[in-house]
Amino acid sequence: MTKMQVTQRITAAEYLDHYEEDHRRTELVDGLIIMHEARLPHALLSMRLLLALTDWTRAQAGRGMVVVPIDVMLDDRNVYAPDVLWYSEQRMPATDDPWPYPLPDLAIEIRSPSTWRYDVGIKRRTYERQGLAELWLVDGVESVVRALRRSDPAAATFDATHELALGDTLSSPLLHGFALPIAELFAER
């Protein structure tokens, strides 16, 4: 992913108004337009996570909705499109809800060479400030998932961090019964 040339920071409203036609491959991060240029390893990780979460949601009614990147407006300077999003049954948007969409319960960001610094920096802090319940930072280079959570829904910050490596299993208190071995996530084929 590379940063588009902009001479000044713009607002979320300006971004949504002017980049509606060609913003599918961009995000607005702290007022700057960031371009997505995903590579095959990134796409494979995204697909594996999407399939695992989709299988889990379909296995039992009431498990919410998992989707691929959609625009989520966090504030007047940030419109993100997490690589994978999960909404609980109580919070999931309807298919005819207006765009951009509300903050999910779980956002998953997958490492890309030029955007990782945003994912682990300003995007993580903004997600935290805006009340995201859980964030998974998936690092395909290191074969590690960092799950940042609030120990209690009322917690002001991500006060619990779990670093999961090969041999561990990814699960979440939000996703009762979901379990994905990290080795399967980072499998070559």
Secondary structure, DSSP 8 states (H G I E B T S, - for coil): --B---SS---HHHHHHHSTTT-TTEEEETTEEEE----HHHHHHHHHHHHHHHHHHHTSTT--EEES---EEEETTEEE--SEEEE-TTT---TTS-SSB---SEEEEE--TTTHHHHHTHHHHHHHHHT-SEEEEEETTTTEEEEEE-SSTT-SS--EEEEE-TT-EE--TTSTT--EEHHHHT---
